[in-house]
């Protein structure tokens, strides 16, 4: 853990990764913190608040000018190290916005949900990035793309010279991402998948796990997975039902310890099914509602 190693990229790009020591069922081997550049560098997703990981990042930067600290989204496994890294180097923290930025009105008004698991409530970037904005250093340039869905303030960073996208948690090769309302929104997620597929990249470098070498196919697979999950939920709604009952039916093969996360995913699917007129909730959209198929 904390090991720095060369990462997939063009020769001479200087791309390296530092694996954070935070393995879990939700993070796989840990968070990938990416370091791009030779003469001046950018750090993408500095990771959790772990002193050993921060020290490993500083060793990898190795006294070179740090141009920017880029955060894909403000979950606790991606963003807390940004501020101490900025204080140690003087580099600005750049992201879409604070943790509540980008939420749809429906999510902002969601009843009975205080916030998703793992959110960094104190995160504030030094500068908010606009969708499509570019950040450049010596020999590299990155274009920011707003890709909400996993989290409303999620951004992906397109490494233009390498036809590569740092996808954060929107697209990972090892698993589908968690969508946890009100921070996550399934409709936004599906739109972000289509946008990422449309970039025509050769490779995705995710926040967890190995590189994705067929990005368009992976985006299609993730879309189909979500569509199949929605169909399975509808099929399980032969009578009015609660979310815990749906989790027990549809996630019967999932370890019980992961059922709370599954319940968040189910809520995200049901909200989107309600938007499209397939289900209704009594008394309204909420985790404790009773849901029926229309």
Phi and psi in degrees as a GROMACS rama.xvg file:
@    title "Ramachandran Plot"
@    xaxis  label "Phi"
@    yaxis  label "Psi"
@TYPE xy
77.3081  1.73335  UNK-2
-69.9091  138.456  UNK-3
-99.4082  133.976  UNK-4
-146.485  152.566  UNK-5
-61.5519  146.272  UNK-6
-121.871  163.501  UNK-7
-60.4505  126.829  UNK-8
178.626  169.272  UNK-9
-61.1991  148.282  UNK-10
-55.8618  136.649  UNK-11
83.2094  0.246099  UNK-12
-75.235  -23.8444  UNK-13
75.6993  10.0681  UNK-14
-67.1427  129.847  UNK-15
-137.515  162.343  UNK-16
-128.323  144.477  UNK-17
-119.216  119.66  UNK-18
-87.0385  120.462  UNK-19
-72.1927  148.826  UNK-20
-84.0234  58.5251  UNK-21
-133.5  51.073  UNK-22
-65.6991  146.094  UNK-23
-169.46  170.744  UNK-24
-61.045  -20.7664  UNK-25
-96.5713  -16.4618  UNK-26
-117.958  2.02048  UNK-27
57.3756  -126.531  UNK-28
-74.6601  -15.3452  UNK-29
141.059  178.655  UNK-30
-83.3057  132.507  UNK-31
-83.4153  115.012  UNK-32
-98.0315  120.234  UNK-33
-98.7093  137.998  UNK-34
-123.877  117.441  UNK-35
-116.708  132.628  UNK-36
121.365  161.323  UNK-37
-110.473  -55.5121  UNK-38
-87.0934  -50.489  UNK-39
-123.324  153.958  UNK-40
-132.321  161.281  UNK-41
-121.583  144.441  UNK-42
-109.976  127.681  UNK-43
-111.12  121.222  UNK-44
61.2872  80.114  UNK-45
-65.9382  -17.2223  UNK-46
93.9973  -161.613  UNK-47
-77.5066  169.297  UNK-48
-80.4128  83.4002  UNK-49
-133.38  118.452  UNK-50
-58.0223  -38.2763  UNK-51
-66.5243  -37.345  UNK-52
-69.0822  -41.817  UNK-53
-59.4485  -41.82  UNK-54
-63.3573  -38.3469  UNK-55
-66.6105  -37.3926  UNK-56
-64.2029  -44.0632  UNK-57
-64.5269  -37.1002  UNK-58
-64.4364  -39.0084  UNK-59
-69.7688  -36.2989  UNK-60
-66.4551  -39.3988  UNK-61
59.8522  48.9002  UNK-62
66.5922  5.8551  UNK-63
-76.81  153.61  UNK-64
-60.2558  128.313  UNK-65
-96.057  110.178  UNK-66
-74.5395  -40.784  UNK-67
-158.19  146.701  UNK-68
-110.831  109.986  UNK-69
-103.547  131.487  UNK-70
-118.124  121.726  UNK-71
-68.1882  -39.2338  UNK-72
-167.399  162.521  UNK-73
-102.439  59.3499  UNK-74
-92.3336  157.567  UNK-75
-65.5012  -16.0004  UNK-76
-92.1081  1.40183  UNK-77
-123.507  -36.5813  UNK-78
-109.354  -25.8128  UNK-79
-61.0411  -28.1566  UNK-80
-74.7504  -7.34516  UNK-81
-62.1397  -46.0869  UNK-82
-67.8599  -48.3742  UNK-83
-63.2679  -31.521  UNK-84
-67.3772  -38.8907  UNK-85
-64.8948  -41.0471  UNK-86
-66.3954  -32.3903  UNK-87
-77.8976  -24.1151  UNK-88
-120.203  -19.1747  UNK-89
82.6615  3.10378  UNK-90
-77.8368  147.816  UNK-91
-80.3417  149.334  UNK-92
-94.1182  123.908  UNK-93
-119.711  134.777  UNK-94
-164.69  175.358  UNK-95
-64.3892  -38.9376  UNK-96
166.251  -172.765  UNK-97
-67.1205  179.37  UNK-98
-62.9278  -29.0661  UNK-99
-89.5441  -3.73567  UNK-100
-67.3952  139.283  UNK-101
88.5422  -0.205431  UNK-102
-65.5273  141.646  UNK-103
-70.2991  156.709  UNK-104
-55.7686  -38.2486  UNK-105
-63.3299  -39.5195  UNK-106
-72.8549  -37.7395  UNK-107
-63.5004  -28.9967  UNK-108
-98.5044  5.7563  UNK-109
-60.9236  128.985  UNK-110
-82.924  136.81  UNK-111
76.3468  16.5767  UNK-112
-127.031  114.412  UNK-113
-84.0383  -19.8298  UNK-114
151.964  156.513  UNK-115
-78.726  166.04  UNK-116
-68.869  141.971  UNK-117
79.5286  14.835  UNK-118
-80.1125  139.993  UNK-119
-87.9693  95.9935  UNK-120
-70.2042  -19.8402  UNK-121
-94.652  0.682795  UNK-122
-67.7931  129.228  UNK-123
-143.974  117.426  UNK-124
-71.8129  157.284  UNK-125
-70.5308  -30.8765  UNK-126
-146.304  134.078  UNK-127
-82.9485  132.998  UNK-128
-89.1513  141.806  UNK-129
-86.5675  150.794  UNK-130
-60.4175  124.502  UNK-131
91.971  -4.44107  UNK-132
-68.5186  147.183  UNK-133
-111.968  143.133  UNK-134
-124.853  131.591  UNK-135
-134.664  153.146  UNK-136
-137.852  -167.284  UNK-137
-70.6772  106.853  UNK-138
86.5613  4.6535  UNK-139
-146.752  152.107  UNK-140
-146.274  142.697  UNK-141
-125.07  137.257  UNK-142
-111.832  126.383  UNK-143
-84.2562  133.398  UNK-144
-124.197  124.523  UNK-145
-72.5179  118.685  UNK-146
-130.406  66.681  UNK-147
-68.9914  165.4  UNK-148
141.668  -64.0627  UNK-149
-65.299  -42.2165  UNK-150
-149.238  147.347  UNK-151
-66.5659  -27.1548  UNK-152
-97.1132  21.9376  UNK-153
-74.1215  136.705  UNK-154
-128.624  148.79  UNK-155
-109.501  154.151  UNK-156
-123.238  114.821  UNK-157
-86.6625  116.703  UNK-158
-84.0583  102.633  UNK-159
-65.9298  -44.491  UNK-160
-64.7086  -28.0964  UNK-161
-103.773  1.32152  UNK-162
50.0621  46.015  UNK-163
-129.843  144.976  UNK-164
-125.126  128.644  UNK-165
-82.965  108.758  UNK-166
-97.921  1.33716  UNK-167
57.988  -128.712  UNK-168
-105.31  4.60562  UNK-169
-67.7897  -45.5586  UNK-170
-127.968  120.959  UNK-171
-126.05  153.522  UNK-172
-83.7933  -21.8531  UNK-173
-95.3501  -19.9786  UNK-174
-163.798  162.929  UNK-175
-77.7478  151.022  UNK-176
-80.8295  157.701  UNK-177
-77.498  136.525  UNK-178
-119.515  109.434  UNK-179
-122.142  99.0572  UNK-180
-59.7184  150.749  UNK-181
-86.6585  -2.77314  UNK-182
-76.6357  -32.7531  UNK-183
-103.96  149.019  UNK-184
-142.67  118.686  UNK-185
-65.0169  -39.1816  UNK-186
-61.1563  -44.0559  UNK-187
-62.531  -39.3657  UNK-188
-60.8584  -44.4594  UNK-189
-64.1013  -40.1134  UNK-190
-64.5013  -38.0299  UNK-191
-67.4787  -38.0161  UNK-192
-57.8001  -45.6853  UNK-193
-64.3031  -38.2808  UNK-194
-66.6995  -45.0836  UNK-195
-63.7382  -41.4065  UNK-196
-61.2242  -34.7069  UNK-197
-74.7906  -8.69306  UNK-198
-73.1646  -19.8252  UNK-199
71.3966  27.5163  UNK-200
-70.4268  154.27  UNK-201
-86.0426  -24.9617  UNK-202
-152.13  143.049  UNK-203
-108.634  137.568  UNK-204
-114.538  107.024  UNK-205
-86.9109  173.233  UNK-206
-74.2932  -18.9191  UNK-207
-143.291  138.405  UNK-208
88.274  -174.577  UNK-209
-80.986  170.317  UNK-210
-62.2446  150.384  UNK-211
-104.558  114.343  UNK-212
-97.1533  -1.21201  UNK-213
-133.406  75.4158  UNK-214
-57.8074  -44.8585  UNK-215
-62.8859  -41.5178  UNK-216
-65.2677  -39.8628  UNK-217
-64.5939  -41.0703  UNK-218
-62.0765  -41.9773  UNK-219
-61.8461  -42.3859  UNK-220
-63.0526  -41.4472  UNK-221
-66.4288  -38.8917  UNK-222
-62.6455  -46.2111  UNK-223
-63.2262  -37.0589  UNK-224
-60.4181  -45.1939  UNK-225
-67.7317  -39.7489  UNK-226
-63.3788  -40.969  UNK-227
-65.1485  -38.0313  UNK-228
-64.4168  -40.5287  UNK-229
-63.7315  -40.6584  UNK-230
-64.2885  -39.2469  UNK-231
-65.0084  -38.9341  UNK-232
-65.009  -44.0961  UNK-233
-61.2849  -40.8822  UNK-234
-65.146  -29.084  UNK-235
-82.0727  -6.92256  UNK-236
-97.3119  63.0837  UNK-237
-80.7369  -5.94285  UNK-238
-157.045  165.801  UNK-239
-56.098  138.435  UNK-240
-149.495  154.802  UNK-241
-97.3195  166.642  UNK-242
-63.4975  -43.5636  UNK-243
-57.5929  -37.5357  UNK-244
-66.8854  -39.5805  UNK-245
-65.5409  -40.8375  UNK-246
-60.1106  -43.4057  UNK-247
-62.6351  -33.4899  UNK-248
-81.5561  -49.8435  UNK-249
-84.0341  -27.4594  UNK-250
-110.386  36.7517  UNK-251
-60.3274  -29.0242  UNK-252
-91.9941  2.50782  UNK-253
-91.0323  135.981  UNK-254
-54.4658  138.085  UNK-255
-53.7857  -31.4504  UNK-256
-61.9429  -23.2394  UNK-257
-95.67  1.25763  UNK-258
-63.9507  -35.6338  UNK-259
-59.7638  -40.8505  UNK-260
-67.0867  -39.0666  UNK-261
-61.2545  -37.571  UNK-262
-63.0836  -36.5628  UNK-263
-65.3702  -41.884  UNK-264
-61.9546  -43.1519  UNK-265
-60.6571  -44.0895  UNK-266
-57.7769  -43.4981  UNK-267
-60.3799  -42.8036  UNK-268
-66.3184  -42.0865  UNK-269
-66.1536  -37.8425  UNK-270
-61.5766  -43.0679  UNK-271
-68.2161  -37.8525  UNK-272
-65.6891  -33.4938  UNK-273
-67.9595  -39.6722  UNK-274
-59.3774  -38.8226  UNK-275
-87.289  4.05138  UNK-276
81.6473  18.7429  UNK-277
-94.3208  -24.4158  UNK-278
-138.308  163.88  UNK-279
-133.656  152.048  UNK-280
-119.726  138.807  UNK-281
-121.66  125.821  UNK-282
-85.6076  -8.20627  UNK-283
179.693  178.387  UNK-284
-63.91  113.747  UNK-285
-169.13  155.374  UNK-286
-60.9288  -30.4683  UNK-287
-95.9634  12.9733  UNK-288
-71.7208  163.74  UNK-289
-101.008  131.991  UNK-290
-114.362  141.072  UNK-291
-136.968  147.854  UNK-292
-79.95  140.169  UNK-293
